[in-house]
Amino acid sequence: MANALYGKGRGHFLDADIDWSGGDIKLLLYDASQSPDIDVDEHCNKDTIPDADRVTNGLSGNFAGKSSTLGVADADDVVLTAVSGDEVVGFVIALDGGEGLVSQSGVLDFLIADIDTATGLPVTPNDGDITIAWDAGANKIFKL
Amino acid sequence: MAEIYVPKIKQVTIKRDDLYVLIVIEDRKVLDLPWDAALQLAKAITIQAKRIEEDVKHSQIIADQALLMRSGAPFGITNNPDIIAEAKKEAVGNTFLRKNVSGKGIGGPILGTPTVVRHRKI
């Protein structure tokens, strides 16, 4: 697959459920067991991305330095500390609506984007840090 | 620049003579070139011929390029800026394309390509 916005996430943008600038946006690394369903998956919980598909310390903090000028979503680069576990093949970007992306079946955290195409992916964690540096081109993280 | 004029050509033959490429017109040798020079000449002829073809077929190239742009294909078929500019107008404005091609490359969401950097464990 290619990098894509979740269909239901786009709906949540239209319904004002996702506030890029004001909300808590995070990313979550996943391994090869995960197979995102871009027009079906909606919530970032463990029903959608089980623990077995998650990578140790692969959940980021809230994005800093966000902007949404002209519909282009951007933020500061993200650093994940002491990442370990299976080979990382991609990550999701999601709104933390209050459940920290770690609830079992919660419906408050919305999936926004799936990124499986990036320079440096797949990457095998070595207990060191992993930096996600956003595209410096016109589209940054994504453009609506 | 040297120019070769060959009036009233009836039969042109290109053949090999040891390490040389010969151009023979009606059994008379008019040009012999070392193989590497012949390759360069052939390449130069091809480039110029392609440029002429691009001019002659520009309408079709604009249409094809517009279709590629509208469908979001990550490649093009020309690097001629004038043709690309025309193709952009077609991709946005052509009624047939607007009806029949969804326009992923025009108005849909676009994602950047980030870089993932693994640092050495300290």
Interface residues (C-beta under 8 A of the other chain):
Chain A: A2 N3 A4 L5 R10 A82 V88 A113 I115 T117 A118 T119 G120 L121 V123 T124 P125 N126 D127 G128 D129 I130 T131 I132 A133 W134 D135 G137 N139 K140 I141 F142 K143 L144
Chain B: P109 I110 L111 G112 T113 P114 T115 V116 V117 R118 H119 R120 K121 I122
